[in-house]
Each structure stands twice: as C-alpha cells, then as structure tokens.
C-alpha cells in the first residue's frame, strides 16, 4: 500500500519551518482507496512570499488544527505504507520532524517520483512537477496547494506503475538501495562510482556550473552525509534540487584537499559555499614591549590592520608553534603569553627560564634571545617541503614553500627522493598563495600530523 503525499510549508527546510497544509492519497497499486486533507496551523506567521506562491495566508490557518492535534490521525494513514512524493526527501523530512515534536516515532520506506520518472521516462526536458505533468498530459488543478499537487502526483505515479517494465520501483524499495537519500536529479550510478578516498568534490547544476565545493577524507561517505540523518541544513532543500552531477579530484591527504578546496572556492565562487566567501578566523603570533622593557610574545586573533609575525588557522597550532620557540630559545613562557600563574613561571623551577618573568634576568640579555626567535619567525626563512600520502600506494604528495611563501603542490613517484629545492620544483604546479592557504601550511609545519617536513634551509 502506498501513501502519496504533498505538503505546503512556511519555508524551505524542516529544521526552521513548519507544515501549513497536508494531503494524503492512499493507493493500493491500482486505485485510490482513501484520502486525507487539512490546513495546519504552524504556530507562526506565514511569510508573504510563501503566501504569494501557495495562496495560504496566516489568517487561513488560524482556526486550523496544529500538527500535534492531527498527528495520531496522520500517523494512522502513513503507518506501514510506502511513502511516495515528488521530491520525497523534502516532504518526508518535514513530516519526520513534526512527528518527533509530537512525540511519535515514524519512519517509512520512500519512493521519489522525480527519481523514478528519470529512470522510467528518460529524456524529458524537466522533471519538476509542473513540467512532468505537462509532458504526460496531466492537468494540475490548484497548483502549489497540497491537494492539487498530491492529486497530480497520484496520476504521475499511476503512469510510472504502468510503464515500469524494468522493475525500477521494486529496486528502489530494496533495503539499502540508497535511492531515497540522494538528491532527486543525481543519478545513483554516478553516486555509486564515487571513491571512498580523500579529495575535493564538486556539485554541478543542470548546466554544469559548480554550485558547491567540499573536501573530504572519504568522498563517498561525506557526500552521503550531506543527505542523510540530521546533516546540517545549509539551505539543503534548495541545493538538493539543483544537484545534477558530482565530480571529484583525489588529493591523497587532507592538507592538499584543504588547499585545493580553498583555491577552487576562490576561483569558482560557488553559490552555496558561504563559509569561505567571508573572512575566516585567523590567529597570529605578535610581539610587543612591556613597561619593564622586556620583549614579549602573545597569541591573538588577527584583526584588520594588525601585523602578526606569523598567522595560523587555529589557536592551538599557534600555541604549539610558540611553545617550540620558547623551548628552542629558552624563553619565558609567562612573557610569551603561555602561562598566567602569579610569580615565577614553571620553567624557572626547571632551569629552562632564567627569571625574566620576575626581572631576575636582565632586559638586555633576555631581549637578545627573543630577537633571535623573532628573526627565525620572520624567515621561517626557509624553503620547506611537506611530504605526505599520495593518491595511490605508488606515489607521494608534495607541498612546497619557497623562502617562506607557498609555491604549489604536486605528486611524485615513491621511488624518487626529494633532496633539494630545485628537484622539488619539478613536481609542483604553481598556485596562488592566499592567507587561508598560508595559515594551513603554517599549521602543518608546526604540527605535521603524519607528514614529513623537509627543510632546505
């Protein structure tokens, strides 16, 4: 038995919006056996643009029942039925959320008439409800209202049942088929071919434009995570409908995936990559002179106009790097902002600090060492290669920094030895340095996370 459903809502995704209307047609595979329809009071005002689309006003739902009040009746209609809807994930996610808030545990096997139509009736210009109905000669009365759209979905489903010579409906209902979690326009065959490897992935719209770029340790698992369970919404209902294709590029390890993701977002400017379109949080190591004349370090957020000695993408990475410098140059942790205890720092007791924190060591002597530390920071002088895992067992990856500036990344055969800067240059493709990329590299130099750091001097 099938339950063919359509709902109207206050907005585009279940986490922040509510149902305003629901229509259910029960179908036994041959004909309609029962119907249910009602407006629903969402407990909030309905936005004007939604009213413009559906015609449902806040006044119309004032006297309607809340979902809590109709939940037992709706559950009775849906319980044990195969849930069918046009873009099933949208309707299902709203009902799942409403049932949870009503204290009812509901789940069902799902069929999406968009995905089924693409398989059973291929080659159409569009598979939106209006376009598909028009292609099949189905008239929709009362468009963008639950009862009218559900009625049209019933007629579409009837035709799918009649035309399904290759048993696509039965295949979609098999446990773990994966059909119902995917966006309606993304071919399952394309999803099935995705690798469980580290890299960068791209969501494309119907015209091939990249609308989202992401990175993942496991591309297939990460992409599935966008569309299952309680994945963050990030305008999910909109992006789901726009995804028609997925492509990817393997990177072998997370550092290169992070670098490539950042570069691709800056180059392609995808419409759904909100996070990196705005200024990301950066942490910097700063120096200043205190009232006693001692040069000090501190770790603080990077603000506009400030000039840190080094930048990092995480506070912890900046702290770890500064601790290394404190140990290397026998500096005072307290004067480096790493300890806040009163009196002498802990390192004085072990002999690693010579007492600058209590003015025991002279300003001149202490500042000489801190100046050498500052000089080493500004150079990080160095040309550095970060060697990591490659895209397969026969290769390694290379991220190259020349004289403190990011040069590029690449891959080389595992049998090749990287011994100098000149030979390393042959394996990288030059890339544009950005603050985000430089922060990532600084963080990995201070905490290699399994990679090998080669310093060319």
C-alpha positions in Angstrom: 0.0 0.0 0.0 1.3 3.5 -0.9 0.7 6.8 0.7 1.1 9.6 -1.9 1.7 12.8 0.0 2.2 16.5 -0.6 2.7 19.3 1.9 2.9 23.1 2.0 5.2 24.8 4.5 6.4 28.1 5.9 9.8 27.7 4.2 12.4 25.6 2.6 13.8 23.3 5.2 12.5 21.2 8.1 14.8 22.5 10.9 13.4 26.0 10.9 10.0 25.7 9.3 6.6 24.1 9.8 3.8 22.4 7.8 0.8 24.6 6.7 -1.1 22.0 4.7 -1.1 18.3 4.1 -2.8 16.0 1.6 -2.6 12.2 1.6 -3.9 9.8 -1.0 -3.8 6.1 -0.1 -3.2 3.9 -3.2 -3.2 0.1 -3.4 -1.2 0.0 -6.6 -4.3 0.1 -8.8 -6.5 2.9 -7.4 -7.1 5.4 -4.6 -8.6 3.8 -1.5 -8.7 6.7 0.9 -7.9 10.4 1.2 -7.0 12.9 3.9 -6.6 16.7 3.6 -6.3 19.6 6.0 -4.7 23.0 6.5 -2.4 23.0 9.5 -1.7 25.9 12.0 2.1 26.2 12.1 2.1 28.3 15.2 3.8 31.2 13.4 3.0 33.7 10.7 3.4 32.6 7.0 5.9 34.7 5.1 4.4 36.9 2.3 6.5 35.2 -0.4 5.1 31.8 0.6 1.6 33.3 0.5 2.3 34.6 -2.9 3.3 31.1 -4.0 0.6 29.0 -2.3 -2.2 31.4 -1.6 -2.2 30.2 2.0 -2.4 33.2 4.4 -1.8 33.4 8.2 -5.5 34.2 8.6 -6.5 31.0 6.8 -4.6 28.7 9.2 -5.7 30.4 12.5 -8.6 28.1 13.0 -6.9 25.0 11.6 -5.6 22.3 13.9 -1.9 22.2 14.9 0.1 19.2 13.7 0.1 17.9 17.3 -3.6 17.7 17.1 -3.7 15.7 13.8 -0.5 13.7 14.4 -2.3 10.5 15.5 -4.6 10.6 12.5 -1.8 11.3 10.1 0.3 8.6 11.6 -2.6 6.1 11.2 -2.8 7.0 7.5 1.0 6.7 6.9 2.0 3.8 9.2 3.1 0.8 7.3 2.7 2.4 3.9 5.3 3.2 1.3 5.8 7.0 1.4 5.5 8.5 -2.1 6.1 12.1 -3.0 7.5 14.3 -5.8 11.0 15.1 -4.3 10.2 12.8 -1.5 13.0 13.9 0.8 11.5 17.3 1.2 8.1 16.1 2.4 9.5 13.2 4.4 11.9 15.5 6.3 9.2 17.8 7.4 6.8 15.1 8.5 9.6 13.3 10.3 10.4 16.5 12.3 6.7 17.2 13.0 6.2 13.6 14.3 9.3 13.9 16.5 8.0 17.1 18.1 4.7 15.4 18.7 6.5 12.5 20.4 5.8 9.9 17.7 8.5 7.7 16.2 7.7 7.3 12.5 9.8 6.0 9.6 8.8 4.6 6.2 10.3 3.3 3.0 10.3 6.1 0.4 9.8 6.5 -3.3 10.6 9.7 -5.1 8.6 10.3 -8.3 11.3 12.6 -9.6 14.0 9.9 -9.4 11.6 7.2 -10.7 10.5 9.4 -13.6 14.1 10.0 -14.7 14.6 6.2 -14.9 11.2 5.1 -16.2 10.6 8.1 -18.6 14.0 9.3 -19.5 14.9 12.2 -21.8 12.4 14.8 -20.7 13.4 18.5 -20.6 12.5 18.9 -16.9 11.2 16.7 -14.1 9.6 19.4 -12.0 6.0 18.5 -11.1 4.6 21.1 -13.5 6.8 20.2 -16.4 6.5 16.4 -15.9 2.7 16.6 -15.6 2.5 18.7 -18.8 4.8 16.2 -20.6 2.4 13.4 -19.6 -0.8 15.3 -20.4 -1.8 15.6 -16.8 -3.7 18.7 -15.8 -2.9 20.1 -12.3 -5.8 21.9 -10.6 -5.0 24.1 -7.7 -1.2 24.2 -8.3 1.1 24.8 -5.2 -1.7 23.5 -2.9 -1.2 20.2 -1.2 -4.4 18.6 -2.5 -3.8 19.7 -6.1 -0.2 18.7 -6.2 -0.8 15.4 -4.4 -3.5 14.6 -6.9 -1.2 15.2 -9.8 1.5 13.1 -8.2 -1.1 10.2 -8.0 -1.6 10.4 -11.7 2.1 10.5 -12.4 2.6 7.5 -10.1 -0.1 5.6 -11.9 1.8 6.1 -15.2 5.1 5.1 -13.6 3.5 1.8 -12.3 2.2 1.1 -15.8 5.5 1.9 -17.6 7.9 0.3 -15.2 9.0 -2.7 -17.3 12.4 -2.9 -15.7 11.1 -3.0 -12.1 12.7 0.3 -11.0 10.1 0.7 -8.3 10.9 -2.7 -6.7 14.6 -2.0 -7.0 14.2 1.4 -5.3 12.3 -0.2 -2.4 15.0 -2.7 -1.7 16.7 -2.1 1.7 20.0 -0.1 1.3 19.2 0.8 -2.3 20.3 4.3 -1.5 17.8 5.8 -4.0 15.8 7.8 -1.5 18.6 9.6 0.3 20.0 11.1 -2.9 19.0 14.5 -4.4 16.2 13.9 -7.0 18.3 14.8 -10.0 21.5 13.0 -9.1 21.9 9.6 -10.9 22.5 6.8 -8.4 25.0 5.3 -10.9 27.1 8.4 -10.5 26.9 8.3 -6.7 27.9 4.6 -6.7 31.1 5.3 -8.6 32.3 7.8 -6.0 35.6 6.7 -4.3 36.0 6.2 -0.5 39.2 8.3 -0.7 40.5 11.7 0.3 39.9 14.6 -2.1 37.8 17.5 -3.3 34.3 17.1 -4.7 32.1 19.4 -6.8 28.3 19.6 -7.1 27.1 20.8 -10.5 23.7 22.1 -11.6 21.8 21.2 -14.7 24.0 23.4 -16.9 27.3 22.0 -15.4 28.0 25.0 -13.2 29.8 24.3 -10.0 27.4 25.3 -7.1 29.4 23.8 -4.2 32.9 22.6 -3.5 33.8 20.5 -0.5 36.7 18.4 0.8 36.6 15.0 2.4 38.8 12.3 3.9 36.2 9.9 2.4 34.4 11.5 -0.5 31.6 9.0 -0.8 30.8 9.0 2.9 31.0 12.7 3.1 28.6 13.3 0.2 26.2 10.7 1.6 26.4 12.6 4.9 25.0 15.7 3.2 21.7 14.0 2.6 21.2 11.6 5.5 20.2 11.8 9.1 20.5 15.2 10.8 23.0 16.7 8.4 23.3 20.5 8.7 20.7 22.2 6.5 22.8 24.9 4.8 19.8 25.7 2.5 19.8 21.9 1.9 16.4 21.7 0.3 17.4 24.2 -2.4 20.8 22.7 -3.1 19.4 19.2 -3.2 17.1 20.1 -6.1 19.9 21.8 -8.0 22.5 19.0 -7.9 22.5 17.1 -11.2 26.1 15.8 -11.2 29.1 15.2 -8.9 32.7 15.3 -9.9 35.8 15.0 -7.8 39.6 15.2 -7.7 41.7 12.9 -5.5 44.4 14.5 -3.3 45.8 11.6 -1.3 45.8 13.6 2.0 43.9 16.2 3.9 46.4 19.1 3.6 46.2 19.1 -0.2 42.4 18.6 0.0 42.2 21.7 2.2 44.5 23.7 -0.1 42.7 22.7 -3.3 39.3 23.3 -1.8 40.2 26.8 -0.7 41.7 27.6 -4.2 38.7 26.2 -6.1 36.3 28.2 -4.0 38.2 31.4 -4.7 38.4 30.6 -8.4 34.8 29.3 -9.0 32.9 31.3 -6.3 30.2 28.6 -5.9 26.8 29.9 -4.8 26.5 27.6 -1.8 30.0 27.9 -0.3 29.1 30.6 2.2 31.8 29.9 4.8 34.9 30.8 2.7 33.3 33.7 1.0 33.7 35.6 4.2 36.7 36.3 6.3 37.8 33.2 8.2 39.1 33.3 11.7 42.9 33.6 11.9 45.3 33.5 14.8 48.6 35.3 14.9 51.8 35.5 17.0 52.6 39.1 18.0 55.4 40.8 19.8 55.4 43.9 22.0 57.5 45.6 24.7 56.2 45.6 28.2 56.7 48.5 30.7 59.9 47.0 32.0 61.4 46.9 28.6 61.1 43.1 28.0 60.1 42.0 24.6 57.0 39.7 24.8 55.0 37.3 22.6 51.3 36.8 22.5 48.8 34.8 20.6 45.7 36.7 19.5 43.1 36.8 16.8 44.2 38.6 13.6 42.2 41.8 13.1 42.2 44.1 10.1 45.3 46.3 10.1 47.2 44.1 12.6 50.6 42.7 11.7 51.3 39.4 13.2 54.7 37.8 12.9 53.0 34.6 11.7 49.5 33.5 11.0 47.7 30.2 11.8 44.2 28.8 11.1 43.8 27.6 14.7 44.8 29.0 18.1 46.1 25.6 19.1 48.5 25.5 16.2 49.8 29.0 17.1 50.3 28.0 20.7 52.1 24.7 19.8 54.4 26.6 17.4 55.2 29.3 20.1 56.0 26.6 22.7 58.6 25.2 20.3 60.2 28.6 20.0 60.1 29.1 23.8 62.0 25.8 24.3 64.4 26.4 21.3 65.5 29.8 22.6 65.0 29.3 26.3 62.3 32.0 26.6 60.0 32.6 29.4 56.5 31.0 28.9 54.9 33.7 31.0 56.4 36.5 28.9 55.2 34.6 25.8 51.6 34.5 27.0 51.6 30.7 27.5 51.3 30.8 31.3 49.3 33.0 33.6 50.4 31.9 37.0 51.5 34.5 39.6 55.1 34.9 40.4 57.9 32.9 38.6 56.9 30.7 35.7 57.0 27.0 36.0 60.0 26.8 33.6 62.2 28.8 36.1 62.0 25.9 38.6 63.4 23.5 35.9 66.1 25.9 34.8 64.6 26.5 31.3 63.7 30.1 32.2 66.3 32.4 33.7 63.8 34.6 35.6 62.8 37.4 33.2 59.3 37.0 34.5 60.4 38.4 37.8 63.1 40.8 36.4 65.9 38.4 37.6 67.4 38.1 34.1 68.4 41.5 32.6 66.4 43.1 29.8 69.4 43.2 27.5 70.2 39.5 27.9 66.6 38.3 27.5 65.8 40.5 24.6 68.8 39.2 22.7 67.4 35.7 22.7 63.9 36.9 21.8 65.3 38.9 18.9 66.8 35.7 17.5 63.5 34.0 18.0 61.7 36.8 16.1 64.3 36.5 13.3 63.6 32.8 13.0 59.8 33.5 12.8 60.1 36.1 10.1 62.2 33.8 7.9 60.7 30.6 8.6 63.4 31.6 6.0 63.3 28.7 4.7 62.2 26.7 1.9 60.3 23.7 3.1 58.7 20.5 1.5 55.8 18.8 3.3 55.8 15.2 2.1 52.6 13.2 2.6 50.5 10.3 1.2 49.8 10.3 -2.5 46.6 9.3 -4.4 47.8 5.7 -4.6 50.4 3.4 -3.0 53.0 4.2 -5.7 53.2 7.9 -5.1 53.7 10.6 -2.5 52.4 14.2 -2.3 54.5 17.4 -2.0 53.6 20.8 -0.8 56.4 23.3 -1.4 57.2 26.5 0.4 60.0 28.7 -1.0 61.5 31.4 1.2 58.5 31.4 3.4 55.9 31.6 0.6 53.7 28.8 -0.7 54.8 27.7 -4.2 52.4 24.9 -5.0 51.6 21.2 -4.6 52.1 18.1 -6.7 52.8 14.4 -6.7 55.8 12.2 -7.4 56.8 8.5 -7.6 57.5 6.9 -4.2 60.9 5.7 -5.5 62.0 9.3 -6.1 64.0 11.1 -3.4 63.4 14.8 -2.8 66.7 16.2 -1.6 66.8 19.8 -2.8 64.6 22.7 -3.7 65.4 22.5 -7.4 64.3 18.9 -7.8 61.2 19.6 -5.7 60.1 22.4 -8.0 59.8 19.9 -10.9 56.9 18.1 -9.2 54.6 21.0 -8.2 52.1 23.0 -10.2 52.4 26.7 -9.2 49.5 28.1 -7.3 48.4 31.5 -5.9 49.2 32.0 -2.3 46.3 33.2 -0.1 46.1 33.9 3.7 44.0 30.8 4.1 46.5 28.5 2.3 49.5 30.0 4.2 47.7 29.5 7.5 47.1 25.9 6.6 50.7 25.4 5.8 52.0 27.1 8.9 49.7 24.9 10.9 51.1 21.7 9.3 54.7 22.9 9.7 54.1 23.3 13.4 52.1 20.0 13.6 52.8 17.7 10.6 50.1 15.2 11.5 51.8 12.2 10.0 53.5 14.2 7.1 57.3 14.6 6.8 58.7 18.1 6.8 62.0 18.6 4.9 63.8 21.9 5.5 66.0 23.0 2.6 67.4 26.0 4.6 
